[in-house]
Amino acid sequence: MQELRSIDVISGVNDAGEGFVTVTATDQNRGMMVGQLPPDTLRELAMNFLACAEASETDAIVYRLLRDKFGLDISTVGYFVADMREMRER
């Protein structure tokens, strides 16, 4: 898996007057992937990005709390966080 350097978006409109968004993902080696998405799809992705960012921070807090404060081993902490993710998705 490549580590992303950035994801950039630019709004646009086609000849039929329909809006679109050009998305460019750039990796650490400056490799690029470019595509276009309709605005509704990008809105849905944006909401998912925000939810995932929040979830990852919560996962990290729980991970550190169980490992550092309660002294649980990494394997147990990993299983707990994985179970928590499953419950979140329900």
C-alpha positions as CSV (number, residue, x, y, z in Angstrom):
1,M,0.0,0.0,0.0
2,Q,1.3,3.4,-1.0
3,E,1.3,6.2,1.6
4,L,-0.6,9.2,0.2
5,R,0.9,12.6,0.1
6,S,-2.2,14.4,-0.7
7,I,-5.7,14.3,-2.2
8,D,-6.8,17.4,-4.1
9,V,-10.1,18.3,-5.5
10,I,-11.2,20.8,-8.1
11,S,-14.7,21.7,-9.1
12,G,-15.7,21.7,-12.8
13,V,-18.7,21.8,-15.1
14,N,-19.1,20.0,-18.4
15,D,-20.5,21.2,-21.7
16,A,-24.0,20.0,-20.7
17,G,-23.9,22.3,-17.6
18,E,-23.5,19.4,-15.1
19,G,-21.1,19.8,-12.2
20,F,-18.3,17.3,-11.5
21,V,-15.2,17.2,-9.3
22,T,-11.8,16.2,-10.4
23,V,-10.0,14.2,-7.7
24,T,-6.2,13.8,-7.7
25,A,-4.4,11.5,-5.3
26,T,-0.6,11.8,-5.1
27,D,1.6,9.3,-3.3
28,Q,5.0,9.9,-1.6
29,N,6.8,9.1,-4.9
30,R,4.7,11.7,-6.7
31,G,2.7,9.1,-8.5
32,M,-0.7,10.3,-9.4
33,M,-4.2,8.9,-9.9
34,V,-6.8,11.3,-11.4
35,G,-10.5,10.8,-11.8
36,Q,-13.8,12.6,-11.9
37,L,-16.8,12.1,-9.6
38,P,-20.3,13.7,-9.5
39,P,-20.9,16.1,-6.6
40,D,-23.2,13.8,-4.7
41,T,-20.6,11.0,-4.7
42,L,-18.0,13.4,-3.4
43,R,-20.3,14.6,-0.7
44,E,-20.8,11.0,0.5
45,L,-17.1,10.4,0.4
46,A,-16.4,13.6,2.4
47,M,-18.8,12.5,5.1
48,N,-17.1,9.1,5.2
49,F,-13.7,10.7,5.5
50,L,-14.9,12.8,8.5
51,A,-16.5,9.8,10.2
52,C,-13.3,7.6,9.6
53,A,-11.1,10.4,10.9
54,E,-13.1,10.6,14.1
55,A,-13.2,6.8,14.5
56,S,-9.5,6.5,14.1
57,E,-8.8,9.1,16.8
58,T,-11.3,7.2,19.1
59,D,-9.6,3.9,18.3
60,A,-6.2,5.4,19.2
61,I,-7.4,6.8,22.5
62,V,-8.9,3.4,23.5
63,Y,-5.8,1.6,22.3
64,R,-3.5,3.8,24.4
65,L,-5.8,3.7,27.4
66,L,-6.0,-0.1,27.5
67,R,-2.3,-0.6,26.8
68,D,-0.8,2.2,29.0
69,K,-3.3,2.7,31.8
70,F,-4.7,-0.8,32.2
71,G,-1.6,-2.7,31.1
72,L,-3.3,-5.0,28.7
73,D,-1.1,-6.9,26.2
74,I,-1.1,-5.7,22.5
75,S,-2.9,-8.8,21.3
76,T,-5.9,-8.2,23.7
77,V,-5.9,-4.5,22.9
78,G,-6.0,-5.3,19.2
79,Y,-8.9,-7.7,19.6
80,F,-10.8,-5.2,21.7
81,V,-10.4,-2.4,19.2
82,A,-11.4,-4.7,16.3
83,D,-14.5,-5.7,18.2
84,M,-15.3,-2.0,18.9
85,R,-15.0,-1.3,15.2
86,E,-17.4,-4.1,14.3
87,M,-19.9,-2.7,16.9
88,R,-19.5,0.8,15.4
89,E,-20.4,-0.5,11.9
90,R,-23.7,-2.1,13.1
